[in-house]
Amino acid sequence: MNVKKTASNQPAAKKATGNKKTTKVKAPKVAESKTVLKKSDLFDLVKAGAPGINGQIASAIMDVVLLEIGEAIKAGKTIRALPAGNLVFQKRKMLDDGEVITCKLRHKSAPVTAESP
């Protein structure tokens, strides 16, 4: 198979020779786990951060926290949860099967300290 690589290491489409059809090569999909933090992943992080907590209790607490955050966002409230930052309600768009709520998260970075000579 004669497939050229482009600058971005993505396979390019095969060139047509004669009256053959051009075949396109699909780019590989990005793994979801690298860009999306699932509830189960979050649970694993919470459980690792609090090793003395029973898994069922940690799960119940996490469910209540996520529910309350969701209700606050639906009500248009600002959530001030440091060190995560401030989650500010921006706008709402109603759809046939639900709604889209846009929020802005402002997260302050750690203050930069100057090194002394």
MMTF fields as JSON, N, C-alpha, C and O atoms, coordinates in Angstrom:
{
  "mmtfVersion": "1.0.0",
  "mmtfProducer": "UNKNOWN",
  "numBonds": 467,
  "numAtoms": 468,
  "numGroups": 117,
  "numChains": 1,
  "numModels": 1,
  "chainsPerModel": [1],
  "groupsPerChain": [117],
  "chainIdList": ["A"],
  "bondAtomList": [4, 2, 8, 6, 12, 10, 16, 14, 20, 18, 24, 22, 28, 26, 32, 30, 36, 34, 40, 38, 44, 42, 48, 46, 52, 50, 56, 54, 60, 58, 64, 62, 68, 66, 72, 70, 76, 74, 80, 78, 84, 82, 88, 86, 92, 90, 96, 94, 100, 98, 104, 102, 108, 106, 112, 110, 116, 114, 120, 118, 124, 122, 128, 126, 132, 130, 136, 134, 140, 138, 144, 142, 148, 146, 152, 150, 156, 154, 160, 158, 164, 162, 168, 166, 172, 170, 176, 174, 180, 178, 184, 182, 188, 186, 192, 190, 196, 194, 200, 198, 204, 202, 208, 206, 212, 210, 216, 214, 220, 218, 224, 222, 228, 226, 232, 230, 236, 234, 240, 238, 244, 242, 248, 246, 252, 250, 256, 254, 260, 258, 264, 262, 268, 266, 272, 270, 276, 274, 280, 278, 284, 282, 288, 286, 292, 290, 296, 294, 300, 298, 304, 302, 308, 306, 312, 310, 316, 314, 320, 318, 324, 322, 328, 326, 332, 330, 336, 334, 340, 338, 344, 342, 348, 346, 352, 350, 356, 354, 360, 358, 364, 362, 368, 366, 372, 370, 376, 374, 380, 378, 384, 382, 388, 386, 392, 390, 396, 394, 400, 398, 404, 402, 408, 406, 412, 410, 416, 414, 420, 418, 424, 422, 428, 426, 432, 430, 436, 434, 440, 438, 444, 442, 448, 446, 452, 450, 456, 454, 460, 458, 464, 462],
  "bondOrderList": [1, 1, 1, 1, 1, 1, 1, 1, 1, 1, 1, 1, 1, 1, 1, 1, 1, 1, 1, 1, 1, 1, 1, 1, 1, 1, 1, 1, 1, 1, 1, 1, 1, 1, 1, 1, 1, 1, 1, 1, 1, 1, 1, 1, 1, 1, 1, 1, 1, 1, 1, 1, 1, 1, 1, 1, 1, 1, 1, 1, 1, 1, 1, 1, 1, 1, 1, 1, 1, 1, 1, 1, 1, 1, 1, 1, 1, 1, 1, 1, 1, 1, 1, 1, 1, 1, 1, 1, 1, 1, 1, 1, 1, 1, 1, 1, 1, 1, 1, 1, 1, 1, 1, 1, 1, 1, 1, 1, 1, 1, 1, 1, 1, 1, 1, 1],
  "groupList": [{"groupName": "MET", "atomNameList": ["N", "CA", "C", "O"], "elementList": ["N", "C", "C", "O"], "formalChargeList": [0, 0, 0, 0], "bondAtomList": [1, 0, 2, 1, 3, 2], "bondOrderList": [1, 1, 2], "singleLetterCode": "M", "chemCompType": "L-PEPTIDE LINKING"}, {"groupName": "ASN", "atomNameList": ["N", "CA", "C", "O"], "elementList": ["N", "C", "C", "O"], "formalChargeList": [0, 0, 0, 0], "bondAtomList": [1, 0, 2, 1, 3, 2], "bondOrderList": [1, 1, 2], "singleLetterCode": "N", "chemCompType": "L-PEPTIDE LINKING"}, {"groupName": "VAL", "atomNameList": ["N", "CA", "C", "O"], "elementList": ["N", "C", "C", "O"], "formalChargeList": [0, 0, 0, 0], "bondAtomList": [1, 0, 2, 1, 3, 2], "bondOrderList": [1, 1, 2], "singleLetterCode": "V", "chemCompType": "L-PEPTIDE LINKING"}, {"groupName": "LYS", "atomNameList": ["N", "CA", "C", "O"], "elementList": ["N", "C", "C", "O"], "formalChargeList": [0, 0, 0, 0], "bondAtomList": [1, 0, 2, 1, 3, 2], "bondOrderList": [1, 1, 2], "singleLetterCode": "K", "chemCompType": "L-PEPTIDE LINKING"}, {"groupName": "THR", "atomNameList": ["N", "CA", "C", "O"], "elementList": ["N", "C", "C", "O"], "formalChargeList": [0, 0, 0, 0], "bondAtomList": [1, 0, 2, 1, 3, 2], "bondOrderList": [1, 1, 2], "singleLetterCode": "T", "chemCompType": "L-PEPTIDE LINKING"}, {"groupName": "ALA", "atomNameList": ["N", "CA", "C", "O"], "elementList": ["N", "C", "C", "O"], "formalChargeList": [0, 0, 0, 0], "bondAtomList": [1, 0, 2, 1, 3, 2], "bondOrderList": [1, 1, 2], "singleLetterCode": "A", "chemCompType": "L-PEPTIDE LINKING"}, {"groupName": "SER", "atomNameList": ["N", "CA", "C", "O"], "elementList": ["N", "C", "C", "O"], "formalChargeList": [0, 0, 0, 0], "bondAtomList": [1, 0, 2, 1, 3, 2], "bondOrderList": [1, 1, 2], "singleLetterCode": "S", "chemCompType": "L-PEPTIDE LINKING"}, {"groupName": "GLN", "atomNameList": ["N", "CA", "C", "O"], "elementList": ["N", "C", "C", "O"], "formalChargeList": [0, 0, 0, 0], "bondAtomList": [1, 0, 2, 1, 3, 2], "bondOrderList": [1, 1, 2], "singleLetterCode": "Q", "chemCompType": "L-PEPTIDE LINKING"}, {"groupName": "PRO", "atomNameList": ["N", "CA", "C", "O"], "elementList": ["N", "C", "C", "O"], "formalChargeList": [0, 0, 0, 0], "bondAtomList": [1, 0, 2, 1, 3, 2], "bondOrderList": [1, 1, 2], "singleLetterCode": "P", "chemCompType": "L-PEPTIDE LINKING"}, {"groupName": "GLY", "atomNameList": ["N", "CA", "C", "O"], "elementList": ["N", "C", "C", "O"], "formalChargeList": [0, 0, 0, 0], "bondAtomList": [1, 0, 2, 1, 3, 2], "bondOrderList": [1, 1, 2], "singleLetterCode": "G", "chemCompType": "PEPTIDE LINKING"}, {"groupName": "GLU", "atomNameList": ["N", "CA", "C", "O"], "elementList": ["N", "C", "C", "O"], "formalChargeList": [0, 0, 0, 0], "bondAtomList": [1, 0, 2, 1, 3, 2], "bondOrderList": [1, 1, 2], "singleLetterCode": "E", "chemCompType": "L-PEPTIDE LINKING"}, {"groupName": "LEU", "atomNameList": ["N", "CA", "C", "O"], "elementList": ["N", "C", "C", "O"], "formalChargeList": [0, 0, 0, 0], "bondAtomList": [1, 0, 2, 1, 3, 2], "bondOrderList": [1, 1, 2], "singleLetterCode": "L", "chemCompType": "L-PEPTIDE LINKING"}, {"groupName": "ASP", "atomNameList": ["N", "CA", "C", "O"], "elementList": ["N", "C", "C", "O"], "formalChargeList": [0, 0, 0, 0], "bondAtomList": [1, 0, 2, 1, 3, 2], "bondOrderList": [1, 1, 2], "singleLetterCode": "D", "chemCompType": "L-PEPTIDE LINKING"}, {"groupName": "PHE", "atomNameList": ["N", "CA", "C", "O"], "elementList": ["N", "C", "C", "O"], "formalChargeList": [0, 0, 0, 0], "bondAtomList": [1, 0, 2, 1, 3, 2], "bondOrderList": [1, 1, 2], "singleLetterCode": "F", "chemCompType": "L-PEPTIDE LINKING"}, {"groupName": "ILE", "atomNameList": ["N", "CA", "C", "O"], "elementList": ["N", "C", "C", "O"], "formalChargeList": [0, 0, 0, 0], "bondAtomList": [1, 0, 2, 1, 3, 2], "bondOrderList": [1, 1, 2], "singleLetterCode": "I", "chemCompType": "L-PEPTIDE LINKING"}, {"groupName": "ARG", "atomNameList": ["N", "CA", "C", "O"], "elementList": ["N", "C", "C", "O"], "formalChargeList": [0, 0, 0, 0], "bondAtomList": [1, 0, 2, 1, 3, 2], "bondOrderList": [1, 1, 2], "singleLetterCode": "R", "chemCompType": "L-PEPTIDE LINKING"}, {"groupName": "CYS", "atomNameList": ["N", "CA", "C", "O"], "elementList": ["N", "C", "C", "O"], "formalChargeList": [0, 0, 0, 0], "bondAtomList": [1, 0, 2, 1, 3, 2], "bondOrderList": [1, 1, 2], "singleLetterCode": "C", "chemCompType": "L-PEPTIDE LINKING"}, {"groupName": "HIS", "atomNameList": ["N", "CA", "C", "O"], "elementList": ["N", "C", "C", "O"], "formalChargeList": [0, 0, 0, 0], "bondAtomList": [1, 0, 2, 1, 3, 2], "bondOrderList": [1, 1, 2], "singleLetterCode": "H", "chemCompType": "L-PEPTIDE LINKING"}],
  "groupTypeList": [0, 1, 2, 3, 3, 4, 5, 6, 1, 7, 8, 5, 5, 3, 3, 5, 4, 9, 1, 3, 3, 4, 4, 3, 2, 3, 5, 8, 3, 2, 5, 10, 6, 3, 4, 2, 11, 3, 3, 6, 12, 11, 13, 12, 11, 2, 3, 5, 9, 5, 8, 9, 14, 1, 9, 7, 14, 5, 6, 5, 14, 0, 12, 2, 2, 11, 11, 10, 14, 9, 10, 5, 14, 3, 5, 9, 3, 4, 14, 15, 5, 11, 8, 5, 9, 1, 11, 2, 13, 7, 3, 15, 3, 0, 11, 12, 12, 9, 10, 2, 14, 4, 16, 3, 11, 15, 17, 3, 6, 5, 8, 2, 4, 5, 10, 6, 8],
  "groupIdList": [1, 2, 3, 4, 5, 6, 7, 8, 9, 10, 11, 12, 13, 14, 15, 16, 17, 18, 19, 20, 21, 22, 23, 24, 25, 26, 27, 28, 29, 30, 31, 32, 33, 34, 35, 36, 37, 38, 39, 40, 41, 42, 43, 44, 45, 46, 47, 48, 49, 50, 51, 52, 53, 54, 55, 56, 57, 58, 59, 60, 61, 62, 63, 64, 65, 66, 67, 68, 69, 70, 71, 72, 73, 74, 75, 76, 77, 78, 79, 80, 81, 82, 83, 84, 85, 86, 87, 88, 89, 90, 91, 92, 93, 94, 95, 96, 97, 98, 99, 100, 101, 102, 103, 104, 105, 106, 107, 108, 109, 110, 111, 112, 113, 114, 115, 116, 117],
  "secStructList": [7, 7, 7, 7, 5, 7, 6, 6, 1, 7, 5, 7, 7, 7, 7, 7, 7, 6, 6, 7, 7, 7, 7, 7, 7, 7, 7, 7, 7, 7, 7, 2, 2, 2, 2, 7, 7, 7, 2, 2, 2, 2, 2, 2, 2, 2, 2, 2, 2, 7, 6, 6, 1, 7, 2, 2, 2, 2, 2, 2, 2, 2, 2, 2, 2, 2, 2, 2, 2, 2, 2, 2, 2, 2, 6, 6, 7, 7, 3, 3, 3, 6, 6, 6, 3, 3, 3, 3, 3, 3, 3, 3, 3, 3, 3, 6, 6, 3, 3, 3, 3, 3, 3, 3, 3, 3, 7, 7, 7, 7, 7, 7, 7, 7, 7, 7, 7],
  "xCoordList": [0.859, 0.0, 0.897, 1.801, 0.647, 1.48, 0.761, 0.023, 0.969, 0.302, 1.372, 2.303, 1.233, 2.185, 1.79, 0.605, 2.783, 2.54, 2.612, 3.483, 1.683, 1.71, 2.553, 3.076, 2.691, 3.504, 2.962, 3.733, 1.659, 1.06, 0.992, 0.279, 1.732, 1.761, 0.401, 0.17, -0.498, -1.776, -1.659, -1.106, -2.162, -2.081, -2.854, -3.963, -2.259, -2.925, -3.748, -3.564, -4.646, -5.467, -4.592, -3.632, -4.927, -4.209, -4.504, -5.616, -3.504, -3.713, -4.357, -4.064, -5.239, -5.928, -4.987, -4.292, -4.967, -4.17, -5.118, -5.89, -5.055, -5.943, -7.375, -7.637, -8.307, -9.703, -10.154, -11.344, -9.216, -9.574, -10.094, -9.728, -10.932, -11.468, -10.427, -9.589, -10.502, -9.608, -10.119, -11.311, -9.226, -9.583, -9.055, -7.868, -9.933, -9.516, -9.238, -9.941, -8.2, -7.844, -8.301, -7.956, -9.078, -9.587, -8.504, -7.699, -8.492, -7.553, -8.006, -9.206, -7.077, -7.476, -8.218, -7.92, -9.19, -9.964, -9.15, -8.353, -9.364, -8.695, -9.36, -10.587, -8.564, -9.115, -9.912, -9.431, -11.138, -12.028, -11.465, -11.655, -10.787, -10.319, -9.28, -9.069, -8.629, -7.626, -8.255, -7.627, -9.473, -10.085, -11.326, -11.765, -11.895, -13.126, -12.868, -12.343, -13.243, -13.153, -14.525, -15.473, -14.62, -15.891, -16.15, -15.247, -17.399, -17.775, -16.974, -16.562, -16.754, -15.983, -14.533, -13.926, -13.968, -12.603, -12.532, -11.594, -13.545, -13.596, -13.718, -13.081, -14.523, -14.666, -13.322, -12.965, -12.58, -11.272, -10.334, -9.58, -10.376, -9.537, -9.95, -9.102, -11.267, -11.769, -11.386, -10.931, -11.562, -11.25, -9.759, -9.379, -8.918, -7.468, -7.073, -6.124, -7.796, -7.489, -7.971, -7.498, -8.91, -9.443, -9.448, -10.508, -8.283, -8.2, -8.952, -9.252, -9.266, -9.965, -11.468, -12.167, -11.989, -13.433, -13.883, -13.238, -14.989, -15.61, -16.055, -16.509, -15.926, -16.288, -17.748, -18.063, -18.656, -20.081, -20.375, -21.197, -19.713, -19.915, -19.354, -19.988, -18.16, -17.553, -18.44, -18.605, -19.008, -19.898, -21.152, -21.58, -21.741, -22.948, -22.658, -23.444, -21.545, -21.175, -20.93, -21.379, -20.208, -19.921, -21.213, -21.343, -22.164, -23.444, -24.196, -24.745, -24.221, -24.919, -24.232, -24.905, -22.913, -22.168, -22.427, -22.69, -22.352, -22.602, -24.042, -24.283, -24.992, -26.391, -26.582, -27.253, -25.997, -26.136, -25.449, -25.955, -24.305, -23.635, -24.521, -24.675, -25.1, -25.993, -27.21, -27.606, -27.811, -28.985, -28.616, -29.385, -27.441, -27.002, -26.769, -27.112, -26.193, -25.965, -27.301, -27.475, -28.255, -29.579, -30.282, -31.028, -30.051, -30.68, -29.953, -30.402, -28.833, -28.103, -27.207, -26.845, -26.848, -26.012, -24.531, -24.126, -23.74, -22.287, -21.801, -22.217, -20.924, -20.372, -18.944, -18.096, -18.687, -17.345, -16.779, -17.071, -15.971, -15.42, -13.908, -13.383, -13.238, -11.776, -11.219, -11.792, -10.194, -9.255, -9.641, -8.89, -10.797, -11.201, -11.415, -11.018, -12.04, -12.27, -13.727, -14.5, -14.1, -15.477, -16.129, -15.616, -17.255, -18.02, -19.205, -20.113, -19.187, -20.182, -21.128, -20.692, -22.432, -23.471, -23.388, -23.282, -23.434, -23.374, -24.701, -25.286, -25.173, -26.416, -27.051, -26.435, -28.296, -29.081, -29.786, -30.294, -29.817, -30.518, -31.383, -30.884, -32.673, -33.605, -33.638, -33.687, -33.611, -33.706, -34.92, -35.54, -35.266, -36.413, -36.204, -37.145, -34.971, -34.707, -33.951, -33.417, -33.902, -33.2, -32.777, -33.469, -31.637, -31.135, -29.614, -28.971, -29.057, -27.617, -27.353, -27.899, -26.513, -26.157, -24.674, -23.844, -24.352, -22.964, -22.471, -23.11, -21.342, -20.732, -19.284, -18.693, -18.735, -17.337, -16.666, -17.165, -15.536, -14.774, -13.549, -12.713, -13.457, -12.282, -11.435, -11.855, -10.244, -9.321, -8.047, -7.364, -7.737, -6.521, -5.347, -5.412, -4.269, -3.063, -2.316, -2.593, -1.39, -0.605, 0.214, 0.711, 0.373, 1.147, 2.607, 3.197, 3.164, 4.552, 5.429, 5.233, 6.389, 7.288, 8.646, 9.151, 9.229, 10.546, 11.611, 11.553, 12.582, 13.663, 14.659, 15.002, 15.122, 16.099, 17.507, 17.778, 18.416, 19.779, 20.614, 21.767],
  "yCoordList": [-1.169, 0.0, 1.22, 1.334, 2.138, 3.312, 4.53, 5.205, 4.817, 5.932, 6.892, 6.499, 8.163, 9.186, 9.734, 9.81, 10.117, 10.763, 12.267, 12.77, 12.985, 14.45, 14.969, 14.19, 16.29, 16.907, 16.597, 16.548, 16.389, 16.132, 14.634, 14.224, 13.818, 12.372, 11.715, 10.612, 12.372, 11.772, 11.202, 11.864, 10.001, 9.442, 10.299, 10.754, 10.509, 11.278, 10.324, 9.108, 10.872, 10.051, 9.483, 10.121, 8.289, 7.679, 8.461, 8.952, 8.573, 9.252, 8.28, 7.085, 8.824, 7.998, 7.712, 8.608, 6.48, 6.124, 5.578, 4.656, 6.144, 5.697, 6.085, 7.232, 5.151, 5.429, 4.771, 4.514, 4.497, 3.959, 5.089, 6.249, 4.753, 5.747, 6.063, 5.227, 7.326, 7.733, 7.167, 7.254, 6.589, 6.046, 6.968, 7.291, 7.392, 8.256, 7.4, 6.427, 7.779, 7.087, 7.951, 9.131, 7.372, 8.128, 8.309, 7.409, 9.495, 9.772, 9.019, 8.838, 8.583, 7.876, 8.805, 9.997, 8.248, 9.045, 9.273, 8.426, 10.44, 10.747, 9.941, 9.862, 9.349, 8.556, 9.45, 10.503, 9.032, 9.839, 10.028, 11.083, 9.038, 9.12, 10.213, 10.638, 10.68, 11.721, 13.106, 14.022, 13.285, 14.605, 14.711, 15.821, 13.602, 13.613, 12.929, 11.816, 13.605, 13.009, 12.424, 13.154, 11.1, 10.421, 10.353, 10.55, 10.069, 9.967, 8.869, 9.037, 7.764, 6.669, 7.076, 6.685, 7.865, 8.363, 9.321, 9.277, 10.193, 11.127, 10.376, 10.748, 9.331, 8.514, 7.912, 7.911, 7.402, 6.818, 7.862, 7.551, 9.101, 10.166, 10.533, 10.742, 10.608, 10.938, 9.829, 10.112, 8.593, 7.455, 7.414, 7.099, 7.728, 7.747, 8.895, 8.773, 10.011, 11.168, 11.029, 11.742, 10.117, 9.888, 8.384, 7.759, 7.796, 6.336, 5.752, 4.559, 6.536, 6.003, 5.948, 5.458, 6.44, 6.491, 5.227, 4.777, 4.668, 3.517, 3.923, 5.049, 3.013, 3.301, 3.678, 4.553, 3.028, 3.335, 4.728, 5.453, 5.103, 6.437, 7.502, 8.532, 7.249, 8.201, 8.381, 9.5, 7.298, 7.365, 8.175, 8.992, 7.956, 8.688, 10.181, 11.017, 10.511, 11.919, 12.576, 13.694, 11.864, 12.412, 12.634, 13.644, 11.71, 11.857, 13.097, 13.841, 13.319, 14.482, 15.776, 16.744, 15.803, 17.009, 17.331, 18.483, 16.323, 16.559, 17.007, 17.866, 16.433, 16.826, 18.284, 19.039, 18.683, 20.058, 21.058, 22.161, 20.684, 21.564, 21.725, 22.833, 20.629, 20.703, 21.572, 22.354, 21.446, 22.262, 23.747, 24.608, 24.048, 25.442, 26.044, 27.202, 25.273, 25.755, 26.001, 27.022, 25.067, 25.244, 26.483, 27.133, 26.817, 27.991, 29.291, 30.372, 29.193, 30.389, 30.967, 32.142, 30.164, 30.641, 30.559, 29.738, 31.415, 31.338, 30.387, 30.476, 29.481, 28.522, 28.945, 28.969, 29.27, 29.653, 28.473, 28.294, 27.671, 26.459, 26.447, 25.902, 27.056, 27.096, 25.754, 25.173, 25.24, 25.836, 25.698, 26.141, 25.092, 24.945, 26.299, 26.497, 27.24, 28.568, 28.956, 28.351, 29.975, 30.462, 30.004, 30.269, 29.318, 28.885, 29.833, 29.811, 30.673, 31.727, 31.378, 31.075, 31.423, 31.19, 32.282, 33.459, 31.92, 32.894, 33.018, 34.099, 31.902, 31.953, 30.57, 29.557, 30.564, 29.338, 29.305, 30.326, 28.136, 27.944, 26.706, 25.612, 26.882, 25.766, 24.979, 25.566, 23.651, 22.76, 21.868, 21.87, 21.105, 20.197, 19.109, 18.719, 18.616, 17.503, 17.914, 17.057, 19.191, 19.653, 21.1, 21.9, 21.429, 22.782, 22.779, 21.842, 23.851, 24.053, 25.231, 26.317, 25.015, 26.069, 26.345, 25.441, 27.603, 27.995, 28.663, 29.575, 28.206, 28.758, 29.114, 28.623, 29.975, 30.34, 29.984, 30.324, 29.3, 28.947, 29.847, 29.844, 30.607, 31.448, 30.792, 30.617, 30.444, 29.749, 30.575, 30.794, 31.023, 31.8, 30.851, 29.839, 31.198, 30.39, 30.789, 31.829, 29.973, 30.245, 31.506, 31.715, 32.361, 33.578, 33.261, 32.344, 34.042, 33.856, 34.618, 35.812, 33.924, 34.576, 34.764, 33.867, 35.923, 36.208, 35.531, 35.543, 34.941, 34.293, 35.337, 36.251, 35.218, 36.169, 35.674, 34.475, 36.611, 36.187, 35.698, 35.315],
  "zCoordList": [0.0, 0.0, 0.0, 0.827, -0.931, -1.097, -0.526, -1.244, 0.764, 1.432, 1.912, 2.614, 1.526, 1.95, 3.305, 3.629, 4.099, 5.38, 5.186, 4.477, 5.824, 5.77, 6.911, 7.708, 6.997, 8.045, 9.433, 10.392, 9.564, 10.869, 11.183, 12.099, 10.424, 10.615, 10.411, 10.907, 9.694, 9.362, 7.947, 7.069, 7.709, 6.367, 5.375, 5.657, 4.224, 3.169, 2.31, 2.372, 1.519, 0.637, -0.479, -0.911, -0.937, -2.052, -3.317, -3.51, -4.177, -5.451, -6.425, -6.429, -7.25, -8.239, -9.398, -9.878, -9.84, -11.005, -12.052, -11.787, -13.225, -14.294, -13.981, -13.619, -14.113, -13.823, -12.514, -12.332, -11.606, -10.294, -9.409, -9.596, -8.462, -7.531, -6.462, -6.123, -5.92, -4.85, -3.534, -3.239, -2.747, -1.451, -0.366, -0.342, 0.529, 1.626, 2.85, 3.119, 3.584, 4.812, 5.972, 6.042, 6.887, 8.025, 9.071, 9.312, 9.697, 10.782, 12.028, 12.233, 12.852, 14.078, 15.021, 15.098, 15.742, 16.693, 17.958, 18.362, 18.584, 19.839, 20.936, 21.0, 21.788, 22.893, 23.827, 24.246, 24.156, 24.993, 26.393, 26.998, 26.905, 28.286, 28.492, 29.628, 27.441, 27.586, 27.679, 28.21, 27.18, 27.161, 28.037, 28.34, 28.444, 29.223, 30.562, 30.612, 31.64, 32.973, 33.282, 33.573, 33.217, 33.475, 34.976, 35.789, 35.324, 36.727, 37.42, 38.568, 36.747, 37.347, 37.569, 38.566, 36.641, 36.813, 37.998, 38.794, 38.103, 39.216, 40.537, 41.522, 40.564, 41.768, 42.171, 43.349, 41.189, 41.478, 42.087, 43.009, 41.576, 42.111, 43.537, 44.405, 43.767, 45.108, 46.081, 47.189, 45.688, 46.545, 46.87, 47.997, 45.894, 46.126, 47.043, 47.817, 46.962, 47.8, 49.227, 50.112, 49.467, 50.813, 51.08, 51.048, 51.344, 51.46, 52.656, 52.647, 53.676, 54.844, 54.67, 55.557, 53.544, 53.305, 52.58, 51.633, 53.033, 52.389, 50.98, 50.774, 50.013, 48.625, 48.449, 47.643, 49.193, 49.079, 49.617, 49.055, 50.697, 51.276, 50.338, 50.109, 49.795, 48.856, 47.631, 47.145, 47.132, 45.969, 46.281, 45.466, 47.451, 47.839, 47.995, 47.55, 48.618, 48.79, 47.439, 47.19, 46.562, 45.236, 44.444, 43.754, 44.534, 43.839, 44.316, 43.504, 45.632, 46.181, 45.754, 45.398, 45.787, 45.39, 43.922, 43.576, 43.059, 41.635, 41.381, 40.534, 42.106, 41.974, 42.375, 41.67, 43.499, 43.976, 43.056, 42.853, 42.5, 41.53, 40.296, 39.782, 39.823, 38.664, 38.921, 38.056, 40.103, 40.453, 40.556, 40.128, 41.124, 41.234, 39.85, 39.614, 38.941, 37.577, 36.886, 36.222, 37.038, 36.432, 36.961, 36.228, 38.236, 38.851, 38.5, 38.881, 37.778, 37.368, 38.45, 38.391, 39.428, 40.526, 40.161, 39.338, 40.78, 40.675, 41.749, 42.904, 41.369, 42.319, 42.618, 41.726, 43.849, 44.28, 45.052, 46.234, 44.377, 44.979, 44.795, 43.825, 45.738, 45.668, 46.12, 47.042, 45.571, 44.642, 43.175, 42.307, 42.871, 41.47, 40.815, 39.667, 41.528, 40.978, 41.066, 41.808, 40.301, 40.26, 38.958, 37.871, 39.075, 37.915, 37.803, 38.634, 36.755, 36.602, 35.465, 34.355, 35.748, 34.74, 33.683, 34.03, 32.39, 31.301, 30.548, 30.487, 29.975, 29.204, 29.134, 29.465, 28.694, 28.604, 27.251, 26.788, 26.618, 25.356, 25.481, 25.745, 25.292, 25.4, 24.092, 23.011, 24.192, 23.055, 23.235, 24.299, 22.205, 22.285, 23.328, 24.02, 23.442, 24.356, 25.623, 26.329, 25.911, 27.117, 26.963, 26.333, 27.544, 27.455, 27.447, 27.92, 26.898, 26.905, 27.823, 27.627, 28.827, 29.763, 29.591, 29.694, 29.328, 29.149, 30.42, 30.945, 30.903, 32.112, 31.805, 30.844, 32.641, 32.523, 33.846, 34.918, 33.757, 34.949, 35.011, 34.108, 36.078, 36.279, 37.36, 38.504, 36.951, 37.85, 37.945, 36.945, 39.133, 39.32, 39.446, 40.145, 38.754, 38.882, 40.14, 40.738, 40.526, 41.729, 41.504, 40.397, 42.523, 42.347, 42.05, 42.622, 41.143, 40.749, 41.733, 41.959, 42.311, 43.259, 42.608, 41.934, 42.811, 42.249, 43.094, 44.323, 42.415, 43.133, 43.609, 42.859, 44.834, 45.332, 45.008, 45.08, 44.645, 44.237, 45.382, 45.185]
}
